[in-house]
Amino acid sequence: MHTDVAQRLSCILILLLFAPLLVGGQETPRLSPKEFLDQYLVALREGNTQKAAQLVRDQRDNADLAATLLLGEGVHAYQRAAYNTALRVSLTALELYQQLGDRQGEGRTLNDIGGVYRGTGEYAQALRYHQEALAIRRAMAIRPERRRSSKI
């Protein structure tokens, strides 16, 4: 299980390193995934949600990659019982998925956030997030799997 997460994180990190080479030659200037994530987090920290949303619109591929990376980082933090870190990065991933309109990513992240709250013993919060995740799954007509798809 830990190897699977580590392999996915390694693949994502390789993509982060080489993505600028893959998007070169486009007419509009593109940020590297790291530059995107840095600028996005600064915009959020400054409370500039319009700038953050504009970055997501202009850099959709990087936003999706960043959300996936953050989700993996959240899972890894959860597995180390670093619940505050897991919650912080998972909430950022959730915001990215919501801005992208990625309902499946949003549902997966909500489920993981529920797992973090379950790990901290905050069961009412855990239930709230799990119910939101379930509502998305039902709306998308995705049958809940018997075995958890997330690692949290």
C-alpha positions as CSV (number, residue, x, y, z in Angstrom):
1,M,0.0,0.0,0.0
2,H,2.8,2.4,0.9
3,T,4.7,1.4,-2.2
4,D,1.7,2.3,-4.4
5,V,1.5,5.8,-2.9
6,A,5.3,6.2,-3.2
7,Q,5.3,5.1,-6.8
8,R,2.4,7.5,-7.7
9,L,4.2,10.4,-5.9
10,S,7.4,9.6,-7.8
11,C,5.6,9.7,-11.1
12,I,3.9,13.0,-10.2
13,L,7.3,14.5,-9.2
14,I,8.8,13.4,-12.5
15,L,5.9,15.0,-14.3
16,L,6.4,18.1,-12.3
17,L,10.0,18.2,-13.4
18,F,9.5,17.6,-17.1
19,A,6.1,19.1,-17.7
20,P,7.6,22.5,-18.6
21,L,9.5,20.8,-21.5
22,L,6.2,19.2,-22.7
23,V,4.2,22.4,-22.8
24,G,7.0,24.5,-24.5
25,G,6.3,26.3,-27.7
26,Q,2.7,27.3,-26.8
27,E,1.7,30.9,-27.6
28,T,0.6,31.8,-24.1
29,P,3.3,31.7,-21.4
30,R,3.0,28.7,-19.3
31,L,4.0,28.2,-15.7
32,S,5.8,25.1,-14.6
33,P,3.6,23.0,-12.2
34,K,5.8,24.1,-9.3
35,E,5.5,27.8,-10.3
36,F,1.7,27.3,-10.6
37,L,1.4,25.8,-7.1
38,D,3.6,28.4,-5.6
39,Q,1.6,31.3,-7.1
40,Y,-1.7,29.6,-6.3
41,L,-0.7,29.1,-2.6
42,V,0.5,32.7,-2.3
43,A,-2.8,34.0,-3.8
44,L,-4.7,31.9,-1.3
45,R,-2.5,33.0,1.6
46,E,-3.1,36.7,0.6
47,G,-6.8,36.1,0.4
48,N,-6.8,36.9,-3.3
49,T,-9.3,34.2,-4.4
50,Q,-9.9,36.0,-7.8
51,K,-6.2,35.6,-8.7
52,A,-6.2,32.0,-7.5
53,A,-9.3,31.2,-9.6
54,Q,-7.7,33.0,-12.6
55,L,-4.6,30.9,-12.3
56,V,-6.7,27.7,-12.3
57,R,-8.6,28.9,-15.4
58,D,-5.3,29.8,-17.2
59,Q,-3.4,26.8,-16.1
60,R,-5.9,23.9,-16.0
61,D,-3.4,21.1,-16.6
62,N,-1.1,22.4,-13.8
63,A,-4.1,22.8,-11.5
64,D,-5.1,19.2,-12.1
65,L,-1.6,18.0,-11.6
66,A,-1.2,20.1,-8.4
67,A,-4.5,18.8,-7.0
68,T,-3.4,15.2,-7.6
69,L,0.0,15.9,-6.0
70,L,-1.6,17.5,-3.0
71,L,-4.1,14.6,-2.6
72,G,-1.1,12.2,-2.6
73,E,0.7,14.3,-0.1
74,G,-2.4,14.3,2.1
75,V,-2.6,10.5,2.0
76,H,1.1,10.3,2.9
77,A,0.7,12.7,5.8
78,Y,-2.3,10.8,7.0
79,Q,-0.3,7.6,7.0
80,R,2.3,9.3,9.2
81,A,-0.5,10.5,11.5
82,A,0.4,14.1,10.6
83,Y,-3.3,15.0,10.6
84,N,-2.9,18.8,10.5
85,T,-0.7,18.6,7.4
86,A,-3.0,16.0,5.8
87,L,-6.0,18.3,6.5
88,R,-4.3,21.4,5.1
89,V,-3.1,19.9,1.9
90,S,-6.3,17.9,1.3
91,L,-8.4,21.1,1.8
92,T,-6.3,22.8,-0.8
93,A,-6.7,19.9,-3.2
94,L,-10.4,20.0,-2.6
95,E,-10.5,23.7,-3.5
96,L,-8.6,23.0,-6.7
97,Y,-10.9,20.1,-7.7
98,Q,-13.9,22.3,-7.0
99,Q,-12.5,25.1,-9.2
100,L,-11.7,22.7,-11.9
101,G,-15.3,21.2,-11.8
102,D,-13.8,17.7,-11.2
103,R,-16.5,16.1,-9.3
104,Q,-14.8,12.7,-9.0
105,G,-11.6,14.3,-7.6
106,E,-13.8,16.4,-5.3
107,G,-15.6,13.3,-4.0
108,R,-12.4,11.4,-3.5
109,T,-10.9,14.3,-1.6
110,L,-14.0,14.8,0.6
111,N,-13.7,11.1,1.5
112,D,-10.1,11.5,2.4
113,I,-10.8,14.5,4.5
114,G,-13.4,12.5,6.3
115,G,-10.8,9.9,7.0
116,V,-8.5,12.5,8.5
117,Y,-11.2,13.7,10.8
118,R,-12.0,10.1,11.7
119,G,-8.3,9.7,12.6
120,T,-8.4,12.7,14.9
121,G,-11.5,11.5,16.6
122,E,-13.7,14.3,15.3
123,Y,-16.5,11.9,14.2
124,A,-19.2,14.5,13.5
125,Q,-16.8,16.3,11.0
126,A,-15.8,12.9,9.5
127,L,-19.4,12.0,9.0
128,R,-20.2,15.3,7.3
129,Y,-17.3,14.9,4.8
130,H,-18.1,11.3,4.1
131,Q,-21.8,12.2,3.5
132,E,-20.7,14.9,1.0
133,A,-18.5,12.4,-0.8
134,L,-21.3,9.8,-0.9
135,A,-23.7,12.4,-2.3
136,I,-21.3,13.2,-5.1
137,R,-20.9,9.5,-5.9
138,R,-24.6,9.0,-6.0
139,A,-25.1,12.1,-8.2
140,M,-22.5,10.8,-10.6
141,A,-24.1,7.3,-10.5
142,I,-20.9,5.7,-9.3
143,R,-21.6,2.7,-7.2
144,P,-19.5,2.8,-4.0
145,E,-16.9,0.1,-4.2
146,R,-16.7,-2.6,-1.5
147,R,-13.0,-1.8,-1.0
148,R,-12.0,1.8,-0.4
149,S,-10.5,3.5,-3.4
150,S,-8.6,6.0,-1.3
151,K,-5.8,5.2,1.1
152,I,-7.4,7.1,4.0
